[in-house]
Amino acid sequence: MEPHEGKRHYQRYDYSSPMNLYRMDYQDQYYYAEMKDYSQGGLSLLTNEKLVVGQFVYLEMKDYDMDATGPEKNRSYSGSVKWSSPYSSSDGDAKGSYKYGIEYYESAYYQS
């Protein structure tokens, strides 16, 4: 279930970017994911990979740019799945069947 907007601790910023998703229990295999937004505490993403709440993940930015000012400045993020929901798009341009909220590990967050 997706959290209610009023309960957020940090402001969210829309940002769409392709990522590689690694499940911590299968680090030798990656899956396509797309970041949809981010905040100081975490990010949301779309993917076809089935994850469970509490699962640890590692994310690599495909558009990594150390000179950027947005979230692509960080090469990677790691954290745990905090919420999940099925995802469908009315425009047919969905990048994944599931939407997840990922909470960063303390040292991994992006500061805007």
N, C-alpha and C positions, 0 to 999 in steps of 0.2 A: 504494500500500500504506500502510495506517495504521501509525504508529509504535507500538512497544511501550510500555506505560505506564511501565515501569521506566527508560526512557531520557529521560523528560521533565526539563527543566531547572527548570520552574516548576510550582507547584500549579495544577490546573485547577478551575474553578468552573462548575457547570451554570448555564446561563442561556439562555432561549429568547426571541428577539426578531426581528421582521421587519426586513429591511434591503433597500436597493437596492444591487445589485452592478453596477459599471461595469468593463468590461474596458478597460485602459489604451489598447488599440489602437482601441477603439470607444467613446469617452467620450460620444458623443451618444446612446447607447442604453443603457438600464439593464434589469436583470433582477431578478426577485424572488429573495431568498435569506433564509434564516433562521439566525441565530446559534444554535448549540447549546451552546457552552461557550467560556470565555475563560481566559487567563492573562496574566501579565506579558509573555510572549513572543509570543503570538498567539491565534488563535481558530479554532474549527471552524464550518463552516456547511453547510447543505443547499441545493441549487439544482438546477434542471433544465438550467442552462447548462453546456455542456461546456467545461472549462478544462484546461490542461496544466500540469504541474509546471514551475516557473520563471516562469510568466506573472505579470505585475504586475496588481493589481486595486485598485480604490478602492471603499470600502463606506460607505454613508450609513445612519445609524440612523433608522428611521422613528419610533421612540418617544423621540427626543432630548429630554433634560430636563437643563438645566445645573444644576439644584438636586438632582439625583439623586446617589446614592452608588455606583451600579453602573456597568456599561459604557455605559449609555445617557447618561451624563454627557458623553461625547465625541460630537460631531456626526458625525464620520467617522473612518475608519481606512483605511490603505493598507498594502499589503504584497505579498508574492509567495506563490504556491501552493507549498507544501512537500511535500504528499502528496495523493493522491486515492484514492477507493474508490467502487465502485458502492454504492448504498444502497437497501435495501428494508425496509419495516416490516411486521411481522406484524399490526399492528392496523389497517392500511389508512389511517393518518393521516399518511403521509409527505409532507413539504413539498418534496421534491426527489428526483431520481433519483441524484444524486451527493453525496458528502460530501467536503469539502476541508479541509485544514489550511492556514491562512494565517499566515505569519510577518510580524509588523509591521515596518515601517521603524523605525529606532531612535527617531525622535521621536514615533511614533504610538501607543505602547503605553499600556494602561490600568493605572494603579497602584491595586491594591485595598488 
